[in-house]
């Protein structure tokens, strides 16, 4: 079971993926945020498949717990 922080990471990745594949205003907002200095690690997850992004979150959680 993931803790709240990593559950939040998964939700953000899924949200960013939805924004990336939409057209129009929200897609433009996503790109503006991605290109700004305020972007986060989850935003770059739109460029990899969702299963790989999810796996990365689980690996980060595993390292957090066992390291």
PQR file with spaces between the fields and no chain letter, atoms N, CA, C, O and H, PARSE charges and radii, in Angstrom:
ATOM       1  N    UNK     1       0.846   -1.184    0.000 -0.4000 1.5000
ATOM       2  CA   UNK     1       0.000    0.000    0.000 -0.0000 2.0000
ATOM       3  C    UNK     1       0.889    1.243    0.000  0.5500 1.7000
ATOM       4  O    UNK     1       1.764    1.390    0.853 -0.5500 1.4000
ATOM       5  N    UNK     2       0.660    2.119   -0.944 -0.4000 1.5000
ATOM       6  CA   UNK     2       1.429    3.354   -1.036 -0.0000 2.0000
ATOM       7  C    UNK     2       0.947    4.357    0.005  0.5500 1.7000
ATOM       8  O    UNK     2      -0.214    4.350    0.413 -0.5500 1.4000
ATOM       9  H    UNK     2      -0.051    2.000   -1.637  0.4000 1.0000
ATOM      10  N    UNK     3       1.869    5.218    0.422 -0.4000 1.5000
ATOM      11  CA   UNK     3       1.431    6.271    1.327 -0.0000 2.0000
ATOM      12  C    UNK     3       0.802    7.409    0.524  0.5500 1.7000
ATOM      13  O    UNK     3       0.765    7.357   -0.705 -0.5500 1.4000
ATOM      14  H    UNK     3       2.812    5.224    0.090  0.4000 1.0000
ATOM      15  N    UNK     4       0.321    8.409    1.197 -0.4000 1.5000
ATOM      16  CA   UNK     4      -0.434    9.485    0.567 -0.0000 2.0000
ATOM      17  C    UNK     4       0.409   10.236   -0.458  0.5500 1.7000
ATOM      18  O    UNK     4      -0.101   10.610   -1.514 -0.5500 1.4000
ATOM      19  H    UNK     4       0.350    8.451    2.196  0.4000 1.0000
ATOM      20  N    UNK     5       1.665   10.458   -0.172 -0.4000 1.5000
ATOM      21  CA   UNK     5       2.533   11.201   -1.085 -0.0000 2.0000
ATOM      22  C    UNK     5       2.620   10.513   -2.435  0.5500 1.7000
ATOM      23  O    UNK     5       2.495   11.171   -3.468 -0.5500 1.4000
ATOM      24  H    UNK     5       2.079   10.154    0.686  0.4000 1.0000
ATOM      25  N    UNK     6       2.829    9.225   -2.448 -0.4000 1.5000
ATOM      26  CA   UNK     6       2.985    8.510   -3.704 -0.0000 2.0000
ATOM      27  C    UNK     6       1.654    8.304   -4.414  0.5500 1.7000
ATOM      28  O    UNK     6       1.614    8.237   -5.642 -0.5500 1.4000
ATOM      29  H    UNK     6       2.931    8.691   -1.609  0.4000 1.0000
ATOM      30  N    UNK     7       0.573    8.203   -3.662 -0.4000 1.5000
ATOM      31  CA   UNK     7      -0.756    8.179   -4.282 -0.0000 2.0000
ATOM      32  C    UNK     7      -1.001    9.505   -5.002  0.5500 1.7000
ATOM      33  O    UNK     7      -1.569    9.531   -6.094 -0.5500 1.4000
ATOM      34  H    UNK     7       0.606    8.257   -2.664  0.4000 1.0000
ATOM      35  N    UNK     8      -0.570   10.597   -4.386 -0.4000 1.5000
ATOM      36  CA   UNK     8      -0.710   11.913   -4.992 -0.0000 2.0000
ATOM      37  C    UNK     8       0.114   12.002   -6.276  0.5500 1.7000
ATOM      38  O    UNK     8      -0.348   12.572   -7.265 -0.5500 1.4000
ATOM      39  H    UNK     8      -0.109   10.575   -3.499  0.4000 1.0000
ATOM      40  N    UNK     9       1.341   11.441   -6.273 -0.4000 1.5000
ATOM      41  CA   UNK     9       2.165   11.403   -7.489 -0.0000 2.0000
ATOM      42  C    UNK     9       1.424   10.697   -8.620  0.5500 1.7000
ATOM      43  O    UNK     9       1.412   11.182   -9.751 -0.5500 1.4000
ATOM      44  H    UNK     9       1.716   10.978   -5.470  0.4000 1.0000
ATOM      45  N    UNK    10       0.811    9.561   -8.322 -0.4000 1.5000
ATOM      46  CA   UNK    10       0.085    8.816   -9.353 -0.0000 2.0000
ATOM      47  C    UNK    10      -1.090    9.619   -9.894  0.5500 1.7000
ATOM      48  O    UNK    10      -1.328    9.638  -11.102 -0.5500 1.4000
ATOM      49  H    UNK    10       0.821    9.167   -7.403  0.4000 1.0000
ATOM      50  N    UNK    11      -1.814   10.272   -9.020 -0.4000 1.5000
ATOM      51  CA   UNK    11      -2.952   11.090   -9.456 -0.0000 2.0000
ATOM      52  C    UNK    11      -2.487   12.252  -10.329  0.5500 1.7000
ATOM      53  O    UNK    11      -3.131   12.574  -11.327 -0.5500 1.4000
ATOM      54  H    UNK    11      -1.620   10.256   -8.039  0.4000 1.0000
ATOM      55  N    UNK    12      -1.368   12.887   -9.956 -0.4000 1.5000
ATOM      56  CA   UNK    12      -0.851   13.995  -10.761 -0.0000 2.0000
ATOM      57  C    UNK    12      -0.411   13.527  -12.138  0.5500 1.7000
ATOM      58  O    UNK    12      -0.673   14.200  -13.134 -0.5500 1.4000
ATOM      59  H    UNK    12      -0.845   12.625   -9.145  0.4000 1.0000
ATOM      60  N    UNK    13       0.257   12.379  -12.204 -0.4000 1.5000
ATOM      61  CA   UNK    13       0.699   11.856  -13.498 -0.0000 2.0000
ATOM      62  C    UNK    13      -0.498   11.603  -14.405  0.5500 1.7000
ATOM      63  O    UNK    13      -0.474   11.965  -15.582 -0.5500 1.4000
ATOM      64  H    UNK    13       0.470   11.832  -11.394  0.4000 1.0000
ATOM      65  N    UNK    14      -1.535   10.990  -13.869 -0.4000 1.5000
ATOM      66  CA   UNK    14      -2.730   10.723  -14.669 -0.0000 2.0000
ATOM      67  C    UNK    14      -3.405   12.016  -15.105  0.5500 1.7000
ATOM      68  O    UNK    14      -3.893   12.113  -16.231 -0.5500 1.4000
ATOM      69  H    UNK    14      -1.555   10.697  -12.914  0.4000 1.0000
ATOM      70  N    UNK    15      -3.436   13.004  -14.225 -0.4000 1.5000
ATOM      71  CA   UNK    15      -4.013   14.302  -14.569 -0.0000 2.0000
ATOM      72  C    UNK    15      -3.222   14.964  -15.686  0.5500 1.7000
ATOM      73  O    UNK    15      -3.815   15.469  -16.640 -0.5500 1.4000
ATOM      74  H    UNK    15      -3.039   12.925  -13.310  0.4000 1.0000
ATOM      75  N    UNK    16      -1.894   14.974  -15.590 -0.4000 1.5000
ATOM      76  CA   UNK    16      -1.060   15.590  -16.620 -0.0000 2.0000
ATOM      77  C    UNK    16      -1.200   14.864  -17.948  0.5500 1.7000
ATOM      78  O    UNK    16      -1.192   15.500  -19.002 -0.5500 1.4000
ATOM      79  H    UNK    16      -1.412   14.564  -14.816  0.4000 1.0000
ATOM      80  N    UNK    17      -1.328   13.545  -17.914 -0.4000 1.5000
ATOM      81  CA   UNK    17      -1.529   12.778  -19.155 -0.0000 2.0000
ATOM      82  C    UNK    17      -2.832   13.198  -19.832  0.5500 1.7000
ATOM      83  O    UNK    17      -2.875   13.360  -21.052 -0.5500 1.4000
ATOM      84  H    UNK    17      -1.335   13.028  -17.058  0.4000 1.0000
ATOM      85  N    UNK    18      -3.898   13.376  -19.039 -0.4000 1.5000
ATOM      86  CA   UNK    18      -5.172   13.809  -19.623 -0.0000 2.0000
ATOM      87  C    UNK    18      -5.033   15.194  -20.243  0.5500 1.7000
ATOM      88  O    UNK    18      -5.553   15.435  -21.333 -0.5500 1.4000
ATOM      89  H    UNK    18      -3.863   13.244  -18.048  0.4000 1.0000
ATOM      90  N    UNK    19      -4.343   16.105  -19.569 -0.4000 1.5000
ATOM      91  CA   UNK    19      -4.148   17.440  -20.121 -0.0000 2.0000
ATOM      92  C    UNK    19      -3.328   17.399  -21.401  0.5500 1.7000
ATOM      93  O    UNK    19      -3.616   18.130  -22.348 -0.5500 1.4000
ATOM      94  H    UNK    19      -3.921   15.909  -18.684  0.4000 1.0000
ATOM      95  N    UNK    20      -2.324   16.560  -21.433 -0.4000 1.5000
ATOM      96  CA   UNK    20      -1.443   16.464  -22.589 -0.0000 2.0000
ATOM      97  C    UNK    20      -2.212   16.009  -23.832  0.5500 1.7000
ATOM      98  O    UNK    20      -1.952   16.493  -24.933 -0.5500 1.4000
ATOM      99  H    UNK    20      -2.090   15.966  -20.664  0.4000 1.0000
ATOM     100  N    UNK    21      -3.146   15.091  -23.661 -0.4000 1.5000
ATOM     101  CA   UNK    21      -3.861   14.555  -24.809 -0.0000 2.0000
ATOM     102  C    UNK    21      -5.121   15.337  -25.172  0.5500 1.7000
ATOM     103  O    UNK    21      -5.763   15.027  -26.175 -0.5500 1.4000
ATOM     104  H    UNK    21      -3.357   14.698  -22.766  0.4000 1.0000
ATOM     105  N    UNK    22      -5.483   16.329  -24.390 -0.4000 1.5000
ATOM     106  CA   UNK    22      -6.614   17.192  -24.746 -0.0000 2.0000
ATOM     107  C    UNK    22      -6.139   18.245  -25.733  0.5500 1.7000
ATOM     108  O    UNK    22      -4.945   18.527  -25.836 -0.5500 1.4000
ATOM     109  H    UNK    22      -4.962   16.581  -23.575  0.4000 1.0000
ATOM     110  N    UNK    23      -7.068   18.807  -26.440 -0.4000 1.5000
ATOM     111  CA   UNK    23      -6.720   19.912  -27.320 -0.0000 2.0000
ATOM     112  C    UNK    23      -7.334   21.187  -26.755  0.5500 1.7000
ATOM     113  O    UNK    23      -8.245   21.142  -25.928 -0.5500 1.4000
ATOM     114  H    UNK    23      -8.037   18.578  -26.357  0.4000 1.0000
ATOM     115  N    UNK    24      -6.834   22.289  -27.203 -0.4000 1.5000
ATOM     116  CA   UNK    24      -7.411   23.556  -26.792 -0.0000 2.0000
ATOM     117  C    UNK    24      -6.658   24.228  -25.661  0.5500 1.7000
ATOM     118  O    UNK    24      -5.450   24.064  -25.493 -0.5500 1.4000
ATOM     119  H    UNK    24      -6.094   22.326  -27.875  0.4000 1.0000
ATOM     120  N    UNK    25      -7.417   24.987  -24.896 -0.4000 1.5000
ATOM     121  CA   UNK    25      -6.858   25.859  -23.873 -0.0000 2.0000
ATOM     122  C    UNK    25      -6.070   25.101  -22.804  0.5500 1.7000
ATOM     123  O    UNK    25      -4.965   25.510  -22.447 -0.5500 1.4000
ATOM     124  H    UNK    25      -8.399   25.120  -25.032  0.4000 1.0000
ATOM     125  N    UNK    26      -6.625   24.005  -22.292 -0.4000 1.5000
ATOM     126  CA   UNK    26      -5.948   23.267  -21.218 -0.0000 2.0000
ATOM     127  C    UNK    26      -4.642   22.641  -21.697  0.5500 1.7000
ATOM     128  O    UNK    26      -3.677   22.549  -20.939 -0.5500 1.4000
ATOM     129  H    UNK    26      -7.522   23.673  -22.582  0.4000 1.0000
ATOM     130  N    UNK    27      -4.615   22.216  -22.944 -0.4000 1.5000
ATOM     131  CA   UNK    27      -3.386   21.680  -23.523 -0.0000 2.0000
ATOM     132  C    UNK    27      -2.315   22.776  -23.565  0.5500 1.7000
ATOM     133  O    UNK    27      -1.150   22.524  -23.256 -0.5500 1.4000
ATOM     134  H    UNK    27      -5.399   22.291  -23.560  0.4000 1.0000
ATOM     135  N    UNK    28      -2.711   23.976  -23.944 -0.4000 1.5000
ATOM     136  CA   UNK    28      -1.777   25.103  -23.982 -0.0000 2.0000
ATOM     137  C    UNK    28      -1.280   25.475  -22.589  0.5500 1.7000
ATOM     138  O    UNK    28      -0.106   25.799  -22.412 -0.5500 1.4000
ATOM     139  H    UNK    28      -3.657   24.181  -24.195  0.4000 1.0000
ATOM     140  N    UNK    29      -2.161   25.428  -21.612 -0.4000 1.5000
ATOM     141  CA   UNK    29      -1.762   25.702  -20.228 -0.0000 2.0000
ATOM     142  C    UNK    29      -0.751   24.672  -19.759  0.5500 1.7000
ATOM     143  O    UNK    29       0.225   25.009  -19.090 -0.5500 1.4000
ATOM     144  H    UNK    29      -3.115   25.165  -21.756  0.4000 1.0000
ATOM     145  N    UNK    30      -0.989   23.403  -20.114 -0.4000 1.5000
ATOM     146  CA   UNK    30      -0.048   22.351  -19.743 -0.0000 2.0000
ATOM     147  C    UNK    30       1.336   22.638  -20.321  0.5500 1.7000
ATOM     148  O    UNK    30       2.334   22.564  -19.605 -0.5500 1.4000
ATOM     149  H    UNK    30      -1.783   23.129  -20.658  0.4000 1.0000
ATOM     150  N    UNK    31       1.401   22.966  -21.611 -0.4000 1.5000
ATOM     151  CA   UNK    31       2.701   23.231  -22.239 -0.0000 2.0000
ATOM     152  C    UNK    31       3.385   24.454  -21.634  0.5500 1.7000
ATOM     153  O    UNK    31       4.605   24.461  -21.467 -0.5500 1.4000
ATOM     154  H    UNK    31       0.590   23.026  -22.192  0.4000 1.0000
ATOM     155  N    UNK    32       2.621   25.475  -21.309 -0.4000 1.5000
ATOM     156  CA   UNK    32       3.204   26.661  -20.676 -0.0000 2.0000
ATOM     157  C    UNK    32       3.802   26.303  -19.323  0.5500 1.7000
ATOM     158  O    UNK    32       4.888   26.767  -18.977 -0.5500 1.4000
ATOM     159  H    UNK    32       1.631   25.470  -21.445  0.4000 1.0000
ATOM     160  N    UNK    33       3.096   25.479  -18.561 -0.4000 1.5000
ATOM     161  CA   UNK    33       3.605   25.059  -17.247 -0.0000 2.0000
ATOM     162  C    UNK    33       4.815   24.149  -17.406  0.5500 1.7000
ATOM     163  O    UNK    33       5.759   24.237  -16.621 -0.5500 1.4000
ATOM     164  H    UNK    33       2.214   25.101  -18.842  0.4000 1.0000
ATOM     165  N    UNK    34       4.800   23.278  -18.406 -0.4000 1.5000
ATOM     166  CA   UNK    34       5.920   22.368  -18.623 -0.0000 2.0000
ATOM     167  C    UNK    34       7.188   23.125  -18.996  0.5500 1.7000
ATOM     168  O    UNK    34       8.281   22.774  -18.553 -0.5500 1.4000
ATOM     169  H    UNK    34       4.033   23.206  -19.044  0.4000 1.0000
ATOM     170  N    UNK    35       7.039   24.149  -19.798 -0.4000 1.5000
ATOM     171  CA   UNK    35       8.200   24.910  -20.253 -0.0000 2.0000
ATOM     172  C    UNK    35       8.669   25.950  -19.243  0.5500 1.7000
ATOM     173  O    UNK    35       9.757   26.507  -19.388 -0.5500 1.4000
ATOM     174  H    UNK    35       6.150   24.434  -20.157  0.4000 1.0000
ATOM     175  N    UNK    36       7.871   26.211  -18.238 -0.4000 1.5000
ATOM     176  CA   UNK    36       8.266   27.196  -17.226 -0.0000 2.0000
ATOM     177  C    UNK    36       9.228   26.561  -16.221  0.5500 1.7000
ATOM     178  O    UNK    36       9.472   25.355  -16.247 -0.5500 1.4000
ATOM     179  H    UNK    36       6.987   25.759  -18.121  0.4000 1.0000
ATOM     180  N    UNK    37       9.753   27.381  -15.359 -0.4000 1.5000
ATOM     181  CA   UNK    37      10.658   26.899  -14.320 -0.0000 2.0000
ATOM     182  C    UNK    37       9.908   26.201  -13.185  0.5500 1.7000
ATOM     183  O    UNK    37      10.533   25.615  -12.302 -0.5500 1.4000
ATOM     184  H    UNK    37       9.554   28.361  -15.338  0.4000 1.0000
ATOM     185  N    UNK    38       8.596   26.258  -13.201 -0.4000 1.5000
ATOM     186  CA   UNK    38       7.789   25.686  -12.127 -0.0000 2.0000
ATOM     187  C    UNK    38       7.327   24.265  -12.403  0.5500 1.7000
ATOM     188  O    UNK    38       6.526   23.727  -11.638 -0.5500 1.4000
ATOM     189  H    UNK    38       8.088   26.734  -13.919  0.4000 1.0000
ATOM     190  N    UNK    39       7.806   23.642  -13.468 -0.4000 1.5000
ATOM     191  CA   UNK    39       7.353   22.283  -13.782 -0.0000 2.0000
ATOM     192  C    UNK    39       7.933   21.291  -12.774  0.5500 1.7000
ATOM     193  O    UNK    39       8.970   21.543  -12.160 -0.5500 1.4000
ATOM     194  H    UNK    39       8.457   24.078  -14.090  0.4000 1.0000
ATOM     195  N    UNK    40       7.251   20.166  -12.618 -0.4000 1.5000
ATOM     196  CA   UNK    40       7.710   19.151  -11.676 -0.0000 2.0000
ATOM     197  C    UNK    40       8.033   17.843  -12.404  0.5500 1.7000
ATOM     198  O    UNK    40       7.825   17.728  -13.612 -0.5500 1.4000
ATOM     199  H    UNK    40       6.409   19.960  -13.117  0.4000 1.0000
ATOM     200  N    UNK    41       8.534   16.880  -11.672 -0.4000 1.5000
ATOM     201  CA   UNK    41       8.926   15.593  -12.263 -0.0000 2.0000
ATOM     202  C    UNK    41       7.743   14.856  -12.879  0.5500 1.7000
ATOM     203  O    UNK    41       7.901   14.138  -13.866 -0.5500 1.4000
ATOM     204  H    UNK    41       8.703   16.974  -10.691  0.4000 1.0000
ATOM     205  N    UNK    42       6.586   15.029  -12.313 -0.4000 1.5000
ATOM     206  CA   UNK    42       5.411   14.314  -12.814 -0.0000 2.0000
ATOM     207  C    UNK    42       5.010   14.795  -14.205  0.5500 1.7000
ATOM     208  O    UNK    42       4.432   14.030  -14.977 -0.5500 1.4000
ATOM     209  H    UNK    42       6.458   15.613  -11.511  0.4000 1.0000
ATOM     210  N    UNK    43       5.304   16.038  -14.530 -0.4000 1.5000
ATOM     211  CA   UNK    43       4.947   16.554  -15.848 -0.0000 2.0000
ATOM     212  C    UNK    43       5.718   15.847  -16.958  0.5500 1.7000
ATOM     213  O    UNK    43       5.179   15.631  -18.043 -0.5500 1.4000
ATOM     214  H    UNK    43       5.773   16.660  -13.903  0.4000 1.0000
ATOM     215  N    UNK    44       6.952   15.493  -16.703 -0.4000 1.5000
ATOM     216  CA   UNK    44       7.737   14.819  -17.735 -0.0000 2.0000
ATOM     217  C    UNK    44       7.257   13.398  -17.973  0.5500 1.7000
ATOM     218  O    UNK    44       7.660   12.766  -18.949 -0.5500 1.4000
ATOM     219  H    UNK    44       7.390   15.669  -15.821  0.4000 1.0000
ATOM     220  N    UNK    45       6.402   12.885  -17.098 -0.4000 1.5000
ATOM     221  CA   UNK    45       5.880   11.527  -17.244 -0.0000 2.0000
ATOM     222  C    UNK    45       4.932   11.397  -18.425  0.5500 1.7000
ATOM     223  O    UNK    45       4.607   10.277  -18.819 -0.5500 1.4000
ATOM     224  H    UNK    45       6.074   13.399  -16.305  0.4000 1.0000
ATOM     225  N    UNK    46       4.477   12.502  -19.002 -0.4000 1.5000
ATOM     226  CA   UNK    46       3.572   12.397  -20.149 -0.0000 2.0000
ATOM     227  C    UNK    46       4.279   11.833  -21.373  0.5500 1.7000
ATOM     228  O    UNK    46       3.623   11.381  -22.310 -0.5500 1.4000
ATOM     229  H    UNK    46       4.741   13.412  -18.682  0.4000 1.0000
ATOM     230  N    UNK    47       5.591   11.854  -21.377 -0.4000 1.5000
ATOM     231  CA   UNK    47       6.347   11.401  -22.534 -0.0000 2.0000
ATOM     232  C    UNK    47       6.720    9.927  -22.460  0.5500 1.7000
ATOM     233  O    UNK    47       7.372    9.410  -23.367 -0.5500 1.4000
ATOM     234  H    UNK    47       6.124   12.222  -20.615  0.4000 1.0000
ATOM     235  N    UNK    48       6.321    9.250  -21.403 -0.4000 1.5000
ATOM     236  CA   UNK    48       6.551    7.807  -21.290 -0.0000 2.0000
ATOM     237  C    UNK    48       5.196    7.129  -21.087  0.5500 1.7000
ATOM     238  O    UNK    48       4.245    7.776  -20.647 -0.5500 1.4000
ATOM     239  H    UNK    48       5.791    9.670  -20.666  0.4000 1.0000
ATOM     240  N    UNK    49       5.093    5.841  -21.400 -0.4000 1.5000
ATOM     241  CA   UNK    49       3.809    5.158  -21.197 -0.0000 2.0000
ATOM     242  C    UNK    49       3.376    5.184  -19.731  0.5500 1.7000
ATOM     243  O    UNK    49       4.213    5.222  -18.829 -0.5500 1.4000
ATOM     244  H    UNK    49       5.865    5.315  -21.757  0.4000 1.0000
ATOM     245  N    UNK    50       2.074    5.164  -19.504 -0.4000 1.5000
ATOM     246  CA   UNK    50       1.533    5.261  -18.158 -0.0000 2.0000
ATOM     247  C    UNK    50       2.003    4.119  -17.271  0.5500 1.7000
ATOM     248  O    UNK    50       2.253    4.326  -16.083 -0.5500 1.4000
ATOM     249  H    UNK    50       1.394    5.133  -20.236  0.4000 1.0000
ATOM     250  N    UNK    51       2.125    2.929  -17.820 -0.4000 1.5000
ATOM     251  CA   UNK    51       2.574    1.806  -16.986 -0.0000 2.0000
ATOM     252  C    UNK    51       4.013    1.993  -16.518  0.5500 1.7000
ATOM     253  O    UNK    51       4.355    1.599  -15.403 -0.5500 1.4000
ATOM     254  H    UNK    51       1.922    2.761  -18.785  0.4000 1.0000
ATOM     255  N    UNK    52       4.853    2.585  -17.353 -0.4000 1.5000
ATOM     256  CA   UNK    52       6.240    2.864  -16.952 -0.0000 2.0000
ATOM     257  C    UNK    52       6.279    3.975  -15.900  0.5500 1.7000
ATOM     258  O    UNK    52       7.060    3.903  -14.951 -0.5500 1.4000
ATOM     259  H    UNK    52       4.575    2.905  -18.258  0.4000 1.0000
ATOM     260  N    UNK    53       5.447    4.990  -16.064 -0.4000 1.5000
ATOM     261  CA   UNK    53       5.388    6.073  -15.080 -0.0000 2.0000
ATOM     262  C    UNK    53       4.919    5.549  -13.729  0.5500 1.7000
ATOM     263  O    UNK    53       5.450    5.929  -12.685 -0.5500 1.4000
ATOM     264  H    UNK    53       4.813    5.048  -16.835  0.4000 1.0000
ATOM     265  N    UNK    54       3.921    4.676  -13.759 -0.4000 1.5000
ATOM     266  CA   UNK    54       3.421    4.064  -12.522 -0.0000 2.0000
ATOM     267  C    UNK    54       4.499    3.208  -11.879  0.5500 1.7000
ATOM     268  O    UNK    54       4.682    3.236  -10.662 -0.5500 1.4000
ATOM     269  H    UNK    54       3.489    4.367  -14.606  0.4000 1.0000
ATOM     270  N    UNK    55       5.204    2.454  -12.695 -0.4000 1.5000
ATOM     271  CA   UNK    55       6.299    1.623  -12.177 -0.0000 2.0000
ATOM     272  C    UNK    55       7.372    2.483  -11.518  0.5500 1.7000
ATOM     273  O    UNK    55       7.916    2.106  -10.481 -0.5500 1.4000
ATOM     274  H    UNK    55       5.055    2.432  -13.683  0.4000 1.0000
ATOM     275  N    UNK    56       7.678    3.631  -12.109 -0.4000 1.5000
ATOM     276  CA   UNK    56       8.673    4.542  -11.518 -0.0000 2.0000
ATOM     277  C    UNK    56       8.229    5.042  -10.153  0.5500 1.7000
ATOM     278  O    UNK    56       9.045    5.159   -9.239 -0.5500 1.4000
ATOM     279  H    UNK    56       7.236    3.937  -12.952  0.4000 1.0000
ATOM     280  N    UNK    57       6.943    5.338  -10.007 -0.4000 1.5000
ATOM     281  CA   UNK    57       6.428    5.795   -8.711 -0.0000 2.0000
ATOM     282  C    UNK    57       6.546    4.676   -7.681  0.5500 1.7000
ATOM     283  O    UNK    57       6.950    4.914   -6.542 -0.5500 1.4000
ATOM     284  H    UNK    57       6.280    5.243  -10.750  0.4000 1.0000
ATOM     285  N    UNK    58       6.193    3.456   -8.083 -0.4000 1.5000
ATOM     286  CA   UNK    58       6.318    2.325   -7.153 -0.0000 2.0000
ATOM     287  C    UNK    58       7.769    2.083   -6.771  0.5500 1.7000
ATOM     288  O    UNK    58       8.052    1.756   -5.618 -0.5500 1.4000
ATOM     289  H    UNK    58       5.866    3.262   -9.008  0.4000 1.0000
ATOM     290  N    UNK    59       8.690    2.234   -7.706 -0.4000 1.5000
ATOM     291  CA   UNK    59      10.110    2.062   -7.386 -0.0000 2.0000
ATOM     292  C    UNK    59      10.603    3.141   -6.427  0.5500 1.7000
ATOM     293  O    UNK    59      11.386    2.866   -5.518 -0.5500 1.4000
ATOM     294  H    UNK    59       8.460    2.499   -8.643  0.4000 1.0000
ATOM     295  N    UNK    60      10.137    4.374   -6.639 -0.4000 1.5000
ATOM     296  CA   UNK    60      10.513    5.448   -5.715 -0.0000 2.0000
ATOM     297  C    UNK    60       9.993    5.159   -4.312  0.5500 1.7000
ATOM     298  O    UNK    60      10.690    5.387   -3.323 -0.5500 1.4000
ATOM     299  H    UNK    60       9.501    4.597   -7.378  0.4000 1.0000
ATOM     300  N    UNK    61       8.759    4.655   -4.233 -0.4000 1.5000
ATOM     301  CA   UNK    61       8.196    4.299   -2.935 -0.0000 2.0000
ATOM     302  C    UNK    61       8.981    3.163   -2.298  0.5500 1.7000
ATOM     303  O    UNK    61       9.255    3.200   -1.099 -0.5500 1.4000
ATOM     304  H    UNK    61       8.192    4.470   -5.036  0.4000 1.0000
ATOM     305  N    UNK    62       9.344    2.160   -3.076 -0.4000 1.5000
ATOM     306  CA   UNK    62      10.125    1.023   -2.557 -0.0000 2.0000
ATOM     307  C    UNK    62      11.459    1.503   -1.984  0.5500 1.7000
ATOM     308  O    UNK    62      11.869    1.084   -0.902 -0.5500 1.4000
ATOM     309  H    UNK    62       9.122    2.129   -4.050  0.4000 1.0000
ATOM     310  N    UNK    63      12.129    2.391   -2.728 -0.4000 1.5000
ATOM     311  CA   UNK    63      13.402    2.933   -2.237 -0.0000 2.0000
ATOM     312  C    UNK    63      13.203    3.745   -0.958  0.5500 1.7000
ATOM     313  O    UNK    63      14.025    3.696   -0.042 -0.5500 1.4000
ATOM     314  H    UNK    63      11.796    2.731   -3.607  0.4000 1.0000
ATOM     315  N    UNK    64      12.103    4.491   -0.911 -0.4000 1.5000
ATOM     316  CA   UNK    64      11.785    5.294    0.273 -0.0000 2.0000
ATOM     317  C    UNK    64      11.603    4.391    1.508  0.5500 1.7000
ATOM     318  O    UNK    64      12.063    4.722    2.601 -0.5500 1.4000
ATOM     319  H    UNK    64      11.436    4.532   -1.655  0.4000 1.0000
ATOM     320  N    UNK    65      10.938    3.272    1.319 -0.4000 1.5000
ATOM     321  CA   UNK    65      10.655    2.382    2.442 -0.0000 2.0000
ATOM     322  C    UNK    65      11.884    1.580    2.860  0.5500 1.7000
ATOM     323  O    UNK    65      12.142    1.426    4.054 -0.5500 1.4000
ATOM     324  H    UNK    65      10.564    3.004    0.432  0.4000 1.0000
ATOM     325  N    UNK    66      12.639    1.072    1.901 -0.4000 1.5000
ATOM     326  CA   UNK    66      13.701    0.111    2.220 -0.0000 2.0000
ATOM     327  C    UNK    66      15.104    0.693    2.222  0.5500 1.7000
ATOM     328  O    UNK    66      16.054   -0.025    2.534 -0.5500 1.4000
ATOM     329  H    UNK    66      12.430    1.197    0.931  0.4000 1.0000
ATOM     330  N    UNK    67      15.268    1.940    1.893 -0.4000 1.5000
ATOM     331  CA   UNK    67      16.617    2.549    1.981 -0.0000 2.0000
ATOM     332  C    UNK    67      16.762    3.431    3.184  0.5500 1.7000
ATOM     333  O    UNK    67      17.827    4.012    3.399 -0.5500 1.4000
ATOM     334  H    UNK    67      14.496    2.524    1.640  0.4000 1.0000
